[in-house]
Amino acid sequence: EAPVENFVIGAAISQAGAYDTRWETDLRFFNPCGELLDVRIEYLPENTDNAGAELFFREFQLQTNETRTFADIIEAIPGLANPVSGSVRVGSSSDSGCKVLSVSRTFNDTPDGSLGLFVPALPVKRVGRDFLDVTGLIHNQSYRTNLRLVNYSDEDVWVPLTGYEKGGAQFGLRREAKVRAQSTQQLNGIAEWLGATDDVAPFSVRAEI
């Protein structure tokens, strides 16, 4: 298999959320290599055909074992202005081919604590099968699940999605979501989007690709 050239951080957010929250994405990069590492990060706006587009980006170097942290996506990539919602493509190069390690956190701060999740950088490569299953999801009065789709081909794609209850029965409808070229699409409340009318926990979503 060919070596991975690029990685993607699927969530890059700086915008208002539900219930007077504000979502932000911070970014962290680490050089595990025994040599200088050149890093380039590019912001790709959500629900936009970004194939061939001029993108906002940042380039920097990391010394061996150096960590670089950005408090939010606005700080990470100069020129961006609120609101921001998309993804970040992470590229790096070194003499040996060693790659940068990166992780992010998409979160909001509330009086009761910080809420959110860690979003690692994932390799951009062909899946190698016809579907992906996302499982262990929750939809009830206290929790909801958002689903974010990333398309790093140069063409728009339609992704069929199906929800399954914990016992294996399908709930709601099989629906398709459009993801623009070199872009992302977020589906908030995926269980409701698929047509759930009652609590489903845990549940799974199958994406056909």
Residue pairs with C-beta under 8 A, 6 or more apart in sequence:
1 125
3 97
4 99
4 123
4 124
4 125
5 91
5 124
6 89
6 90
6 91
6 123
6 124
6 152
7 89
7 90
7 91
7 99
7 100
7 102
7 121
7 122
7 123
7 124
8 87
8 88
8 89
8 90
8 121
8 122
8 123
8 124
8 150
8 152
9 25
9 27
9 87
9 88
9 90
9 102
9 104
9 119
9 120
9 121
9 122
10 87
10 119
10 122
10 148
10 150
10 184
11 25
11 87
11 104
11 106
11 119
11 148
12 25
12 43
12 73
12 84
12 85
12 86
12 87
12 88
12 104
13 23
13 24
13 25
13 73
13 84
13 85
13 106
14 23
14 24
14 25
14 72
14 73
14 74
14 80
14 82
14 83
14 84
14 85
15 22
15 23
15 82
15 83
15 84
15 85
16 22
16 23
16 83
17 23
17 108
21 108
21 110
21 115
22 108
22 109
23 106
23 107
23 108
23 116
24 71
24 72
24 73
24 106
24 107
24 108
25 72
25 73
25 104
25 105
25 106
25 107
25 119
26 69
26 70
26 71
26 72
26 104
26 105
26 107
27 41
27 69
27 70
27 73
27 76
27 88
27 102
27 104
28 67
28 68
28 69
28 70
28 102
28 103
28 104
29 39
29 62
29 67
29 68
29 69
29 90
29 100
29 101
29 102
30 62
30 65
30 66
30 67
30 68
30 100
30 101
30 102
31 37
31 62
31 63
31 64
31 65
31 66
31 67
31 100
31 101
32 65
32 98
32 100
32 101
33 64
33 94
33 96
33 98
33 99
34 64
34 96
34 98
35 64
35 94
35 95
35 96
35 98
36 61
36 62
36 63
36 64
36 94
37 61
37 62
37 92
37 93
37 94
37 98
37 100
38 59
38 61
38 92
38 93
38 94
39 59
39 60
39 61
39 62
39 68
39 90
39 91
39 92
39 100
40 57
40 58
40 59
40 90
40 91
40 92
41 57
41 58
41 76
41 77
41 88
41 89
41 90
41 91
42 55
42 56
42 57
42 77
42 88
42 89
42 91
43 55
43 56
43 57
43 73
43 77
43 80
43 84
43 86
43 87
43 88
44 50
44 55
44 86
44 87
44 88
44 89
44 182
44 183
44 184
45 85
45 86
45 183
46 85
46 86
46 87
46 183
46 184
46 185
46 186
47 180
47 183
47 184
47 185
48 86
48 180
48 183
49 156
49 180
49 181
49 182
49 183
50 180
50 181
50 182
50 183
51 154
51 155
51 181
51 182
52 154
53 182
56 77
56 78
56 79
56 80
57 77
58 76
58 77
58 78
60 68
62 68
62 100
70 76
73 80
73 84
73 88
74 80
74 81
74 82
74 84
76 88
77 88
85 186
86 183
86 184
87 150
87 183
87 184
88 104
89 124
89 152
90 100
90 102
90 121
92 99
92 100
101 121
102 120
102 121
103 118
103 119
103 120
103 121
104 118
104 119
104 120
104 121
105 116
105 117
105 118
105 119
106 116
106 117
106 119
107 114
107 115
107 116
107 117
108 114
108 115
108 116
109 115
124 152
127 209
129 209
130 208
130 209
131 206
131 207
131 208
131 209
132 206
132 207
132 209
133 204
133 205
133 206
133 207
134 147
134 204
134 205
134 206
134 207
135 202
135 203
135 204
135 205
136 202
136 204
137 145
137 190
137 191
137 201
137 202
137 203
137 204
137 205
138 144
138 145
138 200
138 201
138 202
138 203
139 145
139 189
139 190
139 191
139 192
139 196
139 199
139 200
139 201
139 203
140 199
140 200
140 201
141 199
143 201
144 188
144 189
144 191
144 192
145 189
145 190
145 191
146 186
146 187
146 188
146 189
146 190
147 161
147 186
147 187
147 190
147 205
148 184
148 185
148 186
148 187
149 159
149 177
149 179
149 184
149 185
149 186
149 187
149 207
150 179
150 183
150 184
151 157
151 179
151 180
151 181
151 182
151 183
151 184
151 185
152 182
153 181
153 182
154 181
154 182
155 181
156 178
156 179
156 180
156 181
157 178
157 179
157 209
158 176
158 177
158 178
158 179
159 176
159 177
159 178
159 179
159 207
159 208
159 209
160 174
160 175
160 176
160 207
160 208
161 174
161 175
161 176
161 177
161 187
161 190
161 194
161 205
161 206
161 207
161 208
162 170
162 174
162 194
162 205
162 206
162 208
163 170
163 171
163 172
163 190
163 191
163 194
163 195
163 196
163 200
163 203
163 204
163 205
163 206
164 170
164 171
164 203
164 204
164 205
164 206
165 171
165 200
165 203
166 200
166 201
166 202
166 203
171 191
171 194
171 195
171 196
171 200
171 203
172 191
172 194
172 195
172 196
173 194
173 195
175 193
175 194
175 195
177 185
177 187
178 185
179 185
187 193
190 205
191 200
191 203
194 205
196 203
